[in-house]
Amino acid sequence: MKPDLQWAREELRRRDEADAAWLDGSLQGRPSFAEAELLHLQGIPSCHAWIVPEGPIPEHLSPIDALRRWQGGACAMCSARRGNLVVDHCHETGLVRGLLCRSCNALEPHSSAPSFVAYRSRPPAVMLQVEQQYGSPWDGFGATST
């Protein structure tokens, strides 16, 4: 059976339109890396200066995909756009918090800087109202204690 390439193209167009409608300008006016450094000095993570999209997240997006679309390749802490972002998660609950550059992800568990404290209390996943478990119960996340 031949794949329906026309359907696939139409579905991609529909999903792109749904993503654009959901994001609706929320990627505009984000702080630059230099501006994010100044926010950090004030105890504010970069993501707290971002516009949160209104309305429901498109159904075709998983929580991680919604974070990827909304963060648009920018680190939630410093706005850096260098390299791939890594999935940051809480080591106590196993819940995904957001996407960070490797530098911020390495600093995050060891930093008591006000901007990191603010990030942990209101990460991008909380801002978007999404919840995603990192790993699996095999990793010890989501396991109930007896």
C-alpha positions as CSV (number, residue, x, y, z in Angstrom):
1,M,0.0,0.0,0.0
2,K,1.4,3.4,-1.0
3,P,1.7,6.0,1.7
4,D,-0.6,9.0,1.3
5,L,2.0,11.7,1.0
6,Q,-0.7,14.4,0.3
7,W,-2.4,13.5,3.7
8,A,1.0,13.8,5.5
9,R,1.7,17.2,4.0
10,E,-1.7,18.4,4.9
11,E,-1.4,17.1,8.4
12,L,2.0,18.9,8.8
13,R,0.5,22.1,7.5
14,R,-2.4,21.8,10.0
15,R,-0.1,21.1,12.9
16,D,2.2,24.1,12.0
17,E,-0.9,26.3,11.8
18,A,-2.1,25.0,15.2
19,D,1.4,25.6,16.7
20,A,1.5,29.2,15.3
21,A,-1.9,30.0,16.6
22,W,-1.0,28.7,20.1
23,L,2.3,30.5,20.2
24,D,0.8,33.7,18.7
25,G,3.7,36.1,19.1
26,S,4.9,34.6,22.5
27,L,8.4,34.1,21.0
28,Q,8.7,37.9,20.4
29,G,10.6,40.3,22.6
30,R,12.6,37.7,24.5
31,P,15.7,38.8,26.4
32,S,19.0,38.4,24.7
33,F,21.9,36.5,26.4
34,A,23.3,39.8,27.6
35,E,19.9,40.9,28.9
36,A,19.4,37.5,30.6
37,E,22.7,38.1,32.5
38,L,21.3,41.3,33.9
39,L,18.0,39.5,34.8
40,H,20.2,36.9,36.6
41,L,21.8,39.6,38.7
42,Q,18.2,40.6,39.8
43,G,17.4,37.0,40.6
44,I,15.2,36.4,37.6
45,P,15.6,33.5,35.2
46,S,15.2,34.4,31.5
47,C,12.0,32.4,31.1
48,H,10.2,34.5,33.7
49,A,10.4,37.4,31.2
50,W,8.8,35.4,28.4
51,I,5.2,35.7,27.3
52,V,3.2,32.5,28.1
53,P,0.9,31.4,25.3
54,E,-2.8,31.6,26.0
55,G,-5.2,28.9,25.2
56,P,-4.9,25.1,25.2
57,I,-1.7,23.5,23.9
58,P,-2.4,21.8,20.5
59,E,-3.4,18.2,21.0
60,H,-0.6,16.8,18.8
61,L,2.1,18.2,21.1
62,S,3.4,16.2,24.0
63,P,4.5,18.2,27.1
64,I,8.2,18.0,26.0
65,D,7.3,19.1,22.5
66,A,5.2,22.0,23.9
67,L,8.3,23.1,25.9
68,R,10.5,22.7,22.8
69,R,8.1,24.8,20.7
70,W,7.7,27.5,23.3
71,Q,11.3,27.7,24.3
72,G,12.2,28.0,20.7
73,G,15.8,26.8,21.2
74,A,16.5,29.2,24.1
75,C,17.8,28.1,27.5
76,A,15.2,28.9,30.2
77,M,17.8,30.3,32.5
78,C,20.2,32.3,30.2
79,S,18.5,32.6,26.8
80,A,21.6,31.0,25.2
81,R,21.0,29.4,21.8
82,R,24.2,27.4,21.5
83,G,24.1,23.7,21.0
84,N,21.3,21.4,22.0
85,L,19.2,22.0,25.1
86,V,18.9,19.2,27.7
87,V,15.8,18.2,29.6
88,D,16.1,19.5,33.2
89,H,14.1,17.6,35.8
90,C,13.5,17.5,39.6
91,H,15.5,14.7,41.1
92,E,13.0,14.3,43.9
93,T,9.8,14.1,41.9
94,G,11.2,13.1,38.6
95,L,9.1,15.8,36.9
96,V,10.5,17.7,33.9
97,R,11.0,21.4,34.6
98,G,12.2,22.8,31.3
99,L,15.0,22.8,28.8
100,L,18.4,24.2,29.7
101,C,21.8,24.7,28.0
102,R,24.4,22.3,29.2
103,S,26.1,25.0,31.3
104,C,23.0,26.0,33.2
105,N,22.0,22.4,33.6
106,A,25.3,21.6,35.2
107,L,25.0,24.6,37.6
108,E,21.3,24.2,38.5
109,P,21.6,21.5,41.2
110,H,24.5,23.2,42.9
111,S,23.4,26.8,42.7
112,S,21.5,28.7,45.5
113,A,21.5,31.9,43.4
114,P,18.1,33.6,43.5
115,S,17.5,33.1,39.8
116,F,18.0,29.4,40.1
117,V,15.7,29.3,43.2
118,A,13.1,31.2,41.2
119,Y,13.5,28.9,38.2
120,R,13.0,25.8,40.4
121,S,9.9,27.3,42.0
122,R,8.3,28.3,38.7
123,P,9.9,26.4,35.8
124,P,8.7,26.5,32.2
125,A,6.6,23.3,32.7
126,V,4.7,25.0,35.5
127,M,4.3,28.2,33.4
128,L,2.8,26.1,30.6
129,Q,0.8,23.9,33.0
130,V,2.2,20.7,31.6
131,E,3.5,17.7,33.5
132,Q,5.9,15.1,32.1
133,Q,7.7,12.4,34.1
134,Y,11.4,12.2,33.3
135,G,12.6,8.6,32.8
136,S,10.6,5.8,34.2
137,P,9.7,4.0,37.5
138,W,12.8,1.9,36.7
139,D,14.8,5.1,37.5
140,G,13.1,5.4,40.9
141,F,10.8,8.2,39.8
142,G,7.1,7.7,40.4
143,A,7.8,4.8,42.8
144,T,5.7,4.8,45.9
145,S,7.5,4.4,49.2
146,T,6.3,1.7,51.6
